[in-house]
Amino acid sequence: MASFDDSAGRSWTLRIDVSAIRRVRQALDVDLLDLAGGPLLERVAGDPVLLVDILYVLSRGQADERSVDASSFGAAMVGDAIDSGVGALLEALADFFPSRKAALLRQVIDKGQTLAERLLARAEKRLADGDLDEAMLALERLTPDGNRGLIKNKTSGGSASSSPPPEG
């Protein structure tokens, strides 16, 4: 069974069944079945508040037993707990489906995790190699006032913005 830990050290177990899908639909107007390759996956990946709301609805019984309200639950969902929560959500969803579809969904999840790890490794390498520092220095050299061409230096007598004045 899928589980995740929040930043307060509490462990939560997720089980998705028809009843849980119905509860999420009613509470959030979100169809968990759309996570299986649908537009909801992108929405949840980009909106941690929606993710935490979904996790809370799915964990509501456990939360009630522990006297954890939605606000306290949300406050403990920061940092690595968010990654752990989305992983558990996807794992629980894969567990819901019949074996063939579950296997396909797990492959999609694995590919997504591999891609995310590669992107993070590439970003870390660029930071370590100084590529971003060089790019910032190159931008500063492009503008005489060193402000990357976005805002003119107020002390140089220029306007506060390099945009033309509004017409009117």
C-alpha positions in Angstrom: 0.0 0.0 0.0 1.2 3.5 -0.8 2.3 5.8 2.0 4.1 9.1 2.6 5.5 11.0 5.5 4.8 14.6 6.2 7.3 17.1 7.7 5.9 16.6 11.2 7.0 12.9 11.0 3.5 11.5 10.6 3.1 8.6 8.2 0.0 8.5 6.0 -1.3 5.5 4.0 -3.2 6.0 0.8 -5.7 3.6 -0.8 -7.6 4.6 -3.8 -10.9 2.8 -4.5 -14.2 3.8 -6.1 -15.3 5.4 -2.8 -12.1 7.5 -2.5 -12.5 8.6 -6.1 -16.1 9.7 -5.4 -15.0 11.6 -2.2 -12.4 13.5 -4.1 -14.8 14.3 -6.9 -17.4 15.6 -4.4 -15.0 17.6 -2.2 -12.7 19.1 -4.9 -14.5 18.6 -8.3 -11.4 16.6 -9.4 -11.5 13.2 -11.1 -8.5 11.2 -9.9 -8.9 9.0 -13.0 -7.6 11.9 -15.0 -4.2 11.4 -13.2 -3.6 8.4 -15.4 -2.1 10.4 -18.3 -4.7 13.1 -18.4 -4.4 16.9 -17.9 -4.8 16.5 -14.1 -1.3 15.0 -13.8 0.2 18.3 -15.1 -2.1 20.3 -12.9 -1.2 18.4 -9.8 2.5 18.5 -10.6 2.4 22.2 -10.9 0.0 23.0 -8.1 1.2 21.7 -4.7 -1.9 23.2 -3.0 -4.2 21.0 -5.1 -2.0 18.0 -4.5 -2.2 18.5 -0.7 -6.0 19.0 -0.9 -6.3 15.7 -2.7 -4.0 14.0 -0.2 -6.0 15.4 2.7 -9.3 14.1 1.3 -7.8 10.7 0.7 -6.3 10.7 4.2 -9.3 12.2 5.9 -10.2 9.2 8.0 -6.7 8.9 9.4 -6.6 12.7 10.0 -9.8 12.6 11.9 -8.5 9.7 14.1 -5.4 11.8 14.8 -7.3 15.1 15.3 -5.4 16.7 12.4 -7.4 19.3 10.6 -6.9 20.4 7.0 -4.8 23.4 8.1 -2.4 21.3 10.2 -2.2 18.7 7.5 -1.3 21.4 4.9 1.2 23.0 7.2 3.1 19.7 7.5 3.3 19.3 3.7 6.4 21.1 2.7 9.7 20.2 1.1 10.3 16.5 0.6 6.9 15.7 2.0 5.4 17.0 -1.3 7.5 14.7 -3.4 6.7 11.8 -1.1 3.0 12.7 -1.3 2.8 12.8 -5.1 4.7 9.6 -5.3 2.3 7.9 -3.0 -0.7 9.3 -4.8 0.5 7.9 -8.2 1.4 4.6 -6.6 -2.0 4.3 -5.0 -3.6 5.2 -8.3 -1.6 2.5 -10.1 -2.8 0.0 -7.4 -6.4 0.9 -8.2 -6.2 -0.2 -11.8 -6.2 -3.8 -13.2 -2.8 -5.3 -13.6 -2.1 -4.4 -17.3 -3.1 -0.8 -16.9 -1.3 -0.6 -13.6 1.9 -1.8 -15.2 1.6 0.8 -17.9 0.9 3.5 -15.4 3.9 2.5 -13.4 6.1 2.7 -16.5 4.8 6.2 -17.1 5.5 7.1 -13.5 9.1 5.7 -13.7 9.8 7.5 -17.0 8.6 10.8 -15.4 10.8 10.3 -12.3 13.8 9.5 -14.5 13.2 12.6 -16.6 12.8 14.8 -13.5 16.1 13.3 -12.0 17.9 14.0 -15.3 16.7 17.6 -15.4 17.8 18.2 -11.8 21.2 16.6 -12.4 21.6 18.8 -15.5 20.7 21.9 -13.5 23.1 21.0 -10.7 25.9 20.4 -13.2 25.3 23.8 -14.8 25.5 25.4 -11.4 28.7 23.5 -10.4 30.4 24.2 -13.8 29.7 27.9 -13.5 27.7 28.1 -16.7 25.0 30.2 -15.1 27.5 32.6 -13.6 29.1 33.0 -17.0 25.7 33.7 -18.6 24.9 36.3 -15.9 28.2 38.0 -16.5 27.6 38.0 -20.3 24.3 39.7 -19.7 25.9 42.4 -17.5 28.5 43.1 -20.2 25.7 43.6 -22.8 24.4 46.7 -21.0 26.6 49.7 -20.1 24.9 50.3 -16.7 25.1 46.6 -15.7 21.4 46.2 -15.1 20.8 43.6 -17.8 18.9 46.1 -19.9 15.7 45.7 -17.8 15.8 48.8 -15.5 17.9 51.9 -16.0 19.9 53.1 -13.1 17.9 55.8 -11.3 21.1 57.7 -10.3 22.2 58.0 -13.9 19.4 60.4 -14.7 17.5 57.8 -16.7 13.9 56.8 -16.2 13.1 54.0 -13.8 12.0 51.8 -16.8 13.4 51.2 -20.2 9.8 50.8 -21.5 8.4 53.6 -23.6 5.9 55.9 -21.8 2.3 54.8 -22.2 0.3 56.4 -25.0 -2.6 58.5 -24.0 
